Amino acid sequence: MDAFLAKDVRNSVGIIPARLESTRLPRKLLLDLEGKPVLQWTLEGVSTSKYLREIIVATDSDEVANLCISLGFDYILTPKNFESGTARVLWAYQTLGNNFDYIVNIQGDEPFIKGEIVDNLLIKTFQSNALISTLVCEIKNNQEIFEPSTVKVVTNQDGFALYFSRAPIPFVRDYVQDAWHEIATFYKHIGIYCFASEIVQKLAKMRPGKLEKAEKLEQLRWMENAVSILCVETNETLLSIDTSNDMEKAREVIRSLFSK
């Protein structure tokens, strides 16, 4: 079965949007994380994928490009002004002109991403015939349910998203908030996407809708345009680096792994 799937999903490209001057933590992709830049951790993790035929960094920075050269990874220089990482990925894909079946948008600030996580996302996307898929994981910490920076998602019985929100969803009626995680299961969205090639041009033409403008979540744009999003659960430890606190958490995780 694995060989059959590989034949169909191996024509895939991983594109990593790598804007250097991020807002909350400037130059985070080049910051040292236990001896390596954050982006290097991401690249080395993704490179263990069995199914990605190419991995390309889409960046607006010569410094990031030079890091890619030193590590032996491909890159493409993009304009600076994109409204999101996905827009940068779609531009890069269309500019490259390659005929891939699937495009995986992998954030450059995911130092704990693994190739097997990407491969599982590709397989589940292929099996479901979804045009878009993304990763989710169960929220274990009750406090995180109420943090606006943590994007929550609810799905239907087939695993397709019903809604994404910065608010706690579902709302657990008749129970105190401290007990919500004991009553219901909550899922956090992880911003890694897989796109089937036939949806790329349609996505590139979509404009923000009311829900996206309210929540500041680009995936709501696609849902407002009747494009379903498959949510694939992962149990792996993933941590996006958005703040200095995230960097410290990542350092602690790496130290604990190497101390075993």
Number of C-alpha atoms within 10 A of each C-alpha: 5 7 7 8 14 16 10 15 21 20 16 24 23 25 27 28 27 28 26 20 14 12 11 11 16 14 15 25 25 17 15 14 19 13 9 11 17 24 26 23 21 22 26 17 19 25 19 16 20 14 24 24 14 17 20 19 27 27 24 20 17 11 12 22 20 13 16 18 12 9 12 9 18 14 22 17 15 20 13 13 10 13 9 12 21 23 16 24 27 21 18 23 22 13 11 10 8 9 12 17 16 26 24 25 23 26 23 26 24 26 25 21 26 21 20 16 19 26 22 17 24 29 18 15 24 18 10 12 12 18 19 24 27 25 21 22 20 14 17 14 10 15 12 17 24 16 13 13 12 18 23 27 23 20 15 11 7 9 15 19 20 14 16 24 23 18 17 20 19 17 11 14 9 7 10 8 16 9 11 20 17 11 11 11 13 23 24 22 21 22 17 19 23 25 23 20 16 12 13 19 12 11 17 13 7 12 11 16 15 11 17 19 12 10 15 14 16 20 22 25 20 19 18 15 14 9 17 17 25 27 28 20 19 15 9 11 10 15 17 17 22 17 14 12 10 14 20 13 14 22 15 12 15 15 12 10 9 7 7 5
